[in-house]
Amino acid sequence: MTVYKLRKDERSAVASLLMTVVRALIMVTMFYILFTVLGVRTSPIRGNFIVYIMTGIFMFMTHNAGIQAVMSAEGPVSALMKHAPMNTAISISSGALAALYKQFLACTVLLLFTNTFLEPVNIEHLLPCVAMFLLAWFSGCCIGLVFRAAQPWWPRGVLILSQFYMRLNMFTSGKMVVANTLPHFMLRMFDWNPLFHVIDQTRGFAFVNYTPHNSSIMYPVYVSLSLAMIGLMGEFVSRNSVSISWSAGR
């Protein structure tokens, strides 16, 4: 099912993976040009500027990809559920794993490309950064699970709310700012978002000269676990209530 998820949007799995890499490359290039136009050519944290951009972009894209993968997974009334071994748990898990695989591949390819052809990439603590990458994905999947549980009851409204949240992450994820430099009144605009904490902690592990003081590792963990429990209970209720006739008039 994970392989099916990887290749269902394109004619081949390779094309699907290449498109993921291209999207990540476009995003990084766009923000690099944006910072160049604004006259900010150096990282607000003393260190590699491209690492500063990537620590924000990769976490942001992985978080949103997790939300989209879980929300778009096949539901209980899908034709795939007619196969006896198939169930929604497999559908959700395979969609989430496919999203993680694609984003991890894109991240690895762009880091190797940058290190080989542009400039050396220096990440101080690599394994904790990978753990933060997984936390960004996991938190996105948990939020997507909540949206998925509510979607059968209000399809258009939940779709709009999920898109609004993902667009809001462009600003509230904090990928363009450094938490330690924010005044207290601005910090309140960001610190509710678990992705903000993930990105700030990632930069603390990636840069030797940066120690996060306004974010926490445990906050996104607790929020993700809480949302996962709510989403699983809601998905159970929706799965037992939804009927194919609900969408017959749409």
N, C-alpha and C positions, 0 to 999 in steps of 0.2 A: 504493500500500500504506500509506503514511503517513496519507492521508485515511481509508482504511478503518479503520486503528487508532484514529483520532480519534473516529470515530462509531459503532464497533461496539458499545460498551457502552450507548449511548443511542439514542433514535429519530432524533436529528438531531445533527449536529456542534456546533451552537450549544448544545444542552442539555448535551453532554459538556463543552464548554469552561466553561459556567456552573457546572457541578458542581465543576470543578477550582477555580474562583475561590471558590466557597462553602466548600469544604473548607479552603482556605488561610485564608480569613477566620475560620472557626471556630477554627482552630489559633492564629492570632494573638490573637484575642479571649480564648481560654481562658488563654493564658499571661499576657496583660495583667491579667486578673482574678486569676489566681494570684499574681502579683507584688503586686497591690493588696491582696489578703487578707493576704499575708505582711508588708505594711507597707513594701515596697520600691517606692516610686513614682518613684525617680530612677535613672538608668543608673549602673552601677558605673564606667563610663567617662564622663568629663565630656562631655556632648553630649545628643543627642536620645534619649529613652527608647524611643520606638517604633522608631527605627532599630536600636537595640541588640537589640530583640526580633526584628525582621524579619531581621537579618543571620544570626541563628541558625535561625529557623523556615524561611526560604526554602531555605537550604542543606541543612537536614535533610530537607525534603520532596522536594527535587530529587534528592538522593542516593538516598533510598529509592524514589522513582519510577523512577529508572534501573534499580535492581535488579529491581523488579517487572516492568518492561517487557521487559527482556532475558529473564528467566526464563519469562515467559508467552508469548513469541513462538512461532509455529508451528514444530513440529519436522519432522524428515525424513519421518515417517509421517503427517503431516497431509494432509487431502484437498486443501488448496491446493497442495501440492507436485506434484499431478498435472498442473498447467499447466506446459508446457515451460519458459517463461522464469523460472519461480519457483524460488527456492532458499532455504536457511536464512540465507544472508548478507543477502538482501533482507528477510526476515522480521525478523531481529534489528535491522538498521539502521533499518527503518521504525518498529518499536516504540520504539526509543531516541529517534528524532527526534520521534515523536508525544509522548512523555513530556516532552522538552525544550520543545517548542512550548507544551504546556499549562501547564507550570510557569512558563515565561517570561511567558506571557500573564497568569497569575494574579499573578505578582510585579509586573508593570507596572501592572495595574489597581489593585491594592491600594496601591501607592506613589502613583499619581495621585489615588486617592480620599483617602488620608491627607493629601497635600499640599494638596488643594483644600478639603476640608471639616473637617479636624481641626486640623492644625498644619503649618507649613512643614517639609519634609523636606530636611535638609542632608547630602548625601553628599560628602565631600571629594574623593575620586578615583573617579569613576563607572566609567570603562572598566576599571581593574584589578578593581573589584568584579564587573563582568560576567564578566571572565576567571575569577575565583574561582567564580562561579556555574557556568560551563561546566566547571571542574575538578571541582566537586562532582557534576555530572551524569556526567562521564566516569568518575570513580572508581567511582560507583555502577554504571555499565554494566559496568565491568571485573570488579567483584565479582560482579555478576549473571551474567556469562559463566562464571565458575568454578562457581557453583552450578548453572547450566544444564547444564554439561558432566557434572556428577556426578549430576544428577537422574534420568536413565534407569536408572542402576544401583541407586539407592536412593531411590525417589520420595518416600515419606513422611518418611524421615529427613532428606533434604536440604531438604524443605519446612519441617520443624520448625526445622532449623538456620538457614535463611534468615530465618524469622520471629523467631527468637531474636535474631539479629544486628540486625535492624531495630528490634526493641523495645529492645535494649541501647543503640542509638544515642540513645534518648531521654535517657539519662544520660551515656554516654561521648563523645557528640559535643561536649560542652562548651558547648552553646548557652545554658545557664543560668548559666555561670560565666565568669570572665575568667582566662585562662591566667597572666597576670603576677602575679595575686594568690594563686595556688595554692602551698602549700608543696611541697617536693620530693617527699615521700612520697605526696602526692595526685596530683602531676603524672604519676607512673608509671601511674596508673589510666586516664589519658586519652591520653597521647602516642603510644600504639601505633596509634590510630585515625586514618586519613588525614583523615576528616571533621573531627576536632578541629583539625587544622592548617589546613584550609581555612577554617573559621569564624573562627579567631583571626586569620588573615591578612586575611580580609575586613574584620574590625573595625579592623585596622590601616590599611586603605585608606579605610574609611568615616569614621573619626574622626581629626581633626587632632591630638588630644591623646593618642593611643594608639599605641605602638610595640611590636609583638610581640617578646618576647625568648625565649619558650619554644616556639616553633613555627617551621616551615620551609615554604616554598613547594615546594621540590624533593622533600621526603619524599613527599607524596601523588602527585607526578608519577612518581617512581621506582616506588612501590608499585603504582600503576595500570598502568604499562607492564608490570611484571613479571606482575601478575595477568592482564593482557590476553593475554600470550604463553602463560601456562599454560592460560587458558580456551580460547584458539583451538586449541591442541594437543589439549586434552581434548574439545572439541566435535567436532574432526575424527575422533577415535577413536570417540566415541559415535555420530556420524552414520553411520559405516561399519559399526557393530556392531548398532545398535538395530533391532528388528523390531516390527511391529505386534502380533505374538503375545505380546510381553513384557507388555503391559497387558491381555491377554485375560482373565486370571483376577482382575483387580482390579475 
